Amino acid sequence: MLSYVIKRTLTAVMLAVAVASIVFLALYLVPGDPAEVLLSSGGVEPPAEAVRALRVDLGLDRPIFWQYLVFLADLMRGDLGQSFSNGNPVWDTIMVRLPRTLELIFCATIISLIVGIPCGLIAAIRQGEATDRVLSLLASVAMSLPIFVVGTAMVYVFAQKFHLVPAGGYVAFSEDPGKHLLLLLMPSIAIAIGFSATVFRMSRATVAMVLTKDWVRTARSKGISERQVMTWHIVRNALGPVVTVVGLQMGNLLGGSVLVEYVFNWPGLSGYLVTAIEHRDYPSVRGIVLVVATLFIFINLVVDMIYMILDPRVRH
């Protein structure tokens, strides 16, 4: 097991470096000069001398291979560079915004697991009955609703119509814990609606499949209580694929929560990425993508470890 973990960790490091290199090279294929974009104001074309001077200051006048070597050298020291837009260290900005996005994803995941797994279990046990049909219909509707539509509808109904919660914004937990959690509630639920539907469908499918296995019938024929059969023989064997789907969804949400952050004015990492792309802020884009890719790889590594614990056959 230890050798497996070491091998996966080394693979994760190589993947992270490969992603960083691909992003670095791909950014130079994007149309637009960062120096010209930064100096443009109100649609007025900046002077050519000013653009050339800024390119020298930003190091964009050097050959791309030299810039790549400098980027790798800085990366080995843990330096993601400085933003072209404001000159602030990219790492510091990411460390301010990343916890907000992770908090949003974590809360949405908890809600999705609490709702999706029990509902999927009930639907699988009552397969073909009215309960199963109703839950499956609700899950299909939840998966078909675009997240920006859900978010906008929630803002209109709960914030503007009934004034139950604020429409959006952000307050640090240390400043006002109650308001922080209140502002976190709606965006987390907006993400969790579609997420929980995915968890539900996977849970229902895997539990329904496990229910037909021979070991379940054997356990029941031995007189084992239904609660023990459900816990140790059905749920545990059905959780593996569910954990995999949850891990993939969490990874996708790291860079895909931009619409929720925009609708609810949540200052997370995804919104920062969009702004950096618009301004051709190469160091910020590279830093964000590298951090997101590293987290995605780490989440998949953790999922593999959990899968190994749930299913001892994977260890061999």
N, C-alpha and C positions, 0 to 999 in steps of 0.2 A: 504493500500500500504506500509506503514511504517513497519508493522509487517512482511510483505512478505520480505522486504529488510533485516530486522534483521534476520529472519529465514534463508534466503539464505546466509547471511554473516557468521553466525555461522556454517552452513553446509560447507561453503568454508574453514573455519579454520580447522574443523575436517578432511576434505578431505586432506588438505595440510599436516597435521600431519600424517595421515595414509599413504600418499605417501612417506613421509620422512622415516617412519618406515619400509615400504616395501623395499625401496631402500637400507636402511642400512643393513637389513638382507640379501637381495639378493646379495649384493656385496661379502659376505663371501662364496657364492656358486661358485663364479668365480674362475677358476683354476689360480694358481700363487700366490706367496708370494710377497707382495709389497716391503718388505725389500730386498729380493733377486733380484727383478727386478731393484730396484734403484741402487744396488751395482754392477749389471752385466754391463760389459763393453767389447765390442768387442767379445761377445760370451764366455767370460771366466767366469767360475763358481767362485763366491766369496767365501772366507773362511767362514766356519760355525760359527766361533767366531764372525766375523764382522756382519754376518746376525743376530745372536742372540742379539748382542749389539744394533743394529739398531732397532730391534723389541721392545726392552725395551724402547729405546728413543721415539719411535712412540706410545708406549702404546699398541702394538699389542699382547704383552705377557699376557695381562689380559683376564679374561673370557669375552665372547661376551656379556653376560648380563650386566656386569659392564661397558663395553664400550658403550653399548646402553643407559644406565642411564646417563653416562657422556655426551653423544651426546644430549640427551633430555635437560639436564640441561644447556648446552651451547646454545642450540637452544632457550630456553626460554629467554636467555639474549641477543639474536640476534647475537650470535657468531657462525659462520659456521666452525670454526677451522682454522688450518694452513695447507697449501699444503705440502704433503709429498715430492714433487719434489724440491721445492725451499724454503720452509719455510715461504712464504708470506701468509698473511691473505687471505683466500678464498673470503671473502666478498669484499675486496678491488679490487681483480682481476676481480670479476664478475661485479662490478660497473664500471670498465673501459671498459669491453667488451660488456656488455649488451646494452648500448645505441647505439652501432654500429649496432647490430643485429636488435634492435627495429626500428632504422632509416631505415634500409633496408626493413623491413617488412612493415612499414608504407608507404614508397614511393611506393612499389609494390602494396599495397592495394589501394592507391589513383589512380594509373594508371589503375588498374583493374576495379574499379568502374566507372571511366570516360569512359572507353572503353566498358565494359561489359553490363552495364545497358542500355545505349541508343541503343546499337546494339540489345540487347534482346527485347527492346520495339519495335524497327522498325521491327524485324523479326516476332514478334507476330502479329503486325498490318497487315503485308503483308504475313501472313501465307499461305504457298503453292505457293507463287510467286517466281520468280527468285532471288529476293533479299534475301528472307528467305533461299532458298537452298544454295546460295553462302555463306552466313554468317554461316549457320549451318555446311557446309563443312569445312570452315576455323577453326571453333571452334573444330571440331573433330580432325583435323590435329594438332592443338595447344595442345590439351589434350593428344595426343598420343606421342608427342615428349618428350623424357627424358630431364630433366633440364640440365644435364651435357653436352648433345649433343648441346642443344641450346646455352649454355654458351660458349662451345668450338668454335662453328661456329661463334658466335658473335665476339669472340676474334680474330679469323683468318680473318674475313671479315673486320671489322671496325677498328681493331688495327694494324694487321700485313699487310693486303692487301692495304687498303686505308689510313692508318695512321690518322684516324679521331679522335680517342680517345686513351688514354693509355690502355695497355692490362690489367692492374690491379694494385692493391696496395691500400694504404690508406694514406691520409693526413688529419690532423685535420682541422675542419672548421675554427677554430680560427687562424690557420697558413696561410691558403690559401683557402678562400671560393670558388673561381671559380674552382680550381682544385679538391677540395673536392666534389663538385656537379658533376663534370665531371667523376670522378672515381665512384660515386654513380649511375650514369645513367645506365650503362650496366648491372650490377647485378640486379638492380631493374626491368629493362625491362625483363631480363631473367626469373625472378620469375613471373612477371606479365603476361607473355604470356599464361602459363597454368592456372594461377589464373583467368585471365579475361575470358577465355573460360568457366570455371566453373560458374562464375557470369553470363555470357551470357546465358548459358543453363538454369539456374535456373530462370533468369529474363524472358526469353522467355516462359518457361513453366507456370509460375505463372501469367504473364500478359495474356497469351492465355486462361487460365482458368477463370480469372476474367472477361474477355471480354464476356463470355457466361452467366454471372450472370444476374438475373432479375433486380437488382438495377441499373445496367448500362443501360439497355433498358429503365427503368423507367425515369432515369435522362435525357436521350436523348429525350424521348417523352415529357418531360416538357419544352423543348426548351432551356435547359442549353447548353451553348457553348461547343464545342468539347474540347477546351483547359481546361475548368473547369472540365469536365467529366474525361479527361485524368489525370489531376493533383489530384483531390480530391476523385475520385471514382475508378480509375483503378490503378494508380501508388502507391498510399498510401496503398491500400489493398494488392498489390502484393509485397511490399517491405519486409514484415515480414519474409517469408522464405529466401529471399535473404540475409537479415541481419544475420539470423542464420547461413547460409552457410559461409558467410564472416567471422563471428566470429570463426567458427570451423577451417576454413582455416588458419586464422591468428595464432590460437593456435598451429596448426600443424607445421607451418613454424618456430615457435620459436626453435624447436629442429630439424627441417628438412631442414634447409637452409645450411647444412654443405657442400653440393656439390657446391653450388654457392659461398660460402666463400672460398672454396678450389680453384675453377677455377679462381676466380678473386683476389685471395690473399687478401681477406677482413678479417681483424683480429676480428672476432665476437665471440659470445659465443659458437656457434656450433662447431667451430674448436677447441676451448679450451676443450670442452667436449670430443671430440675424443682423443685428446692428453692425457687427464687425465685418460681415460679408458685404453689406451695403457700402461701407466706407473703405473696402479693400484693405482692411487692417490685417495684414498677413500674420504677424506674430500672434494676435489674439485668436484668429481662426485656427492656426496650427495648434496653439495651446489648448483650446477648447476641444478640438477633435481628438487630440492625443489623450487628454484626460478622460473624455467620454469613452474612447476605444479601450483604454486601460481598465476603466470600471466595468465595461461590458464584458471584457475577457475575464476579469476577476469574478464577476457574478456567475458566469458560466462555469468557472472553476469550482466555486462554492456549490453550484447546482450539481455538478458531477460528484462532489464529495457527499452531498446529502443523498443523492441517488444510490451511491455505494452503501450508505448506512441502511437505507430502506430496503434495498435488494442485495442480499449477500452474494447472489450469483455473479454480480458485476465484478466483485473482488477477484474472481477466478477467471 
